[in-house]
Amino acid sequence: LTVPVNQLRVTAHHPEHYLVIFSQPAHHVNAVRRGSIRVDGAAFNIAPWHEHDHAVFD
């Protein structure tokens, strides 16, 4: 997965450890399709996210 650093943003996000926002939809699709990536020897699981994933509806 080759994504230029200026094409994504990583931020802390509760309850997940982090949230990655991709500028290009194709980069997002490729990352989710892979399911995980390895950066400097550390493995990161990748899953799709939606704002309603942890929502509570009354």
N, C-alpha and C positions, 0 to 999 in steps of 0.2 A: 504494500500500500504506500504509494508515494504521493503525499499531499504537502504542498508548500506550506510552510509555517504561517504565512500570511493569509492562507485560505481556511484557517480554522481557529476556533477560540476554545480554550479549556478553562472551566470554572468549577469551583467547589459547589456541590449541590446536595442538599439533604432530601431524602434519606440515602441517595446514592453517594458514592465517594466523589464522583466528578461528573460533569456533563460536557460533552464535546459538541460544539456547534460548527457545522461545516458550511462554508460559503457556497460551495457547489453541490447541488443535489446528487450528482454522480459520485462524488467522494463519499457522501453519506451512504448511498446505496451499496457501494463497494465495501465499506467498513462493516456495515450490518451483515452483508452476505458472508464475509469472512468469519464473523463471530468472535474473533479475538485478534489482537496484534501484539507484537513483541517489540519493545523499545528498550534499548540498552540492557537486554537480558531480562527485563521484567515483562510479564504477560498481562495484558489488559483485556478483559472480556468486553465485548461490544454488543449492545442490544438496542433496539429502537426504543424511543421514549416519546410519550405524549403527555401533555399537561394534565390529562384526566387520569393518568395511571394511579395516582395516590389521592385522588379527590374523594371527598365524602359528599354524596348528594342526599339532600333531605327529601 
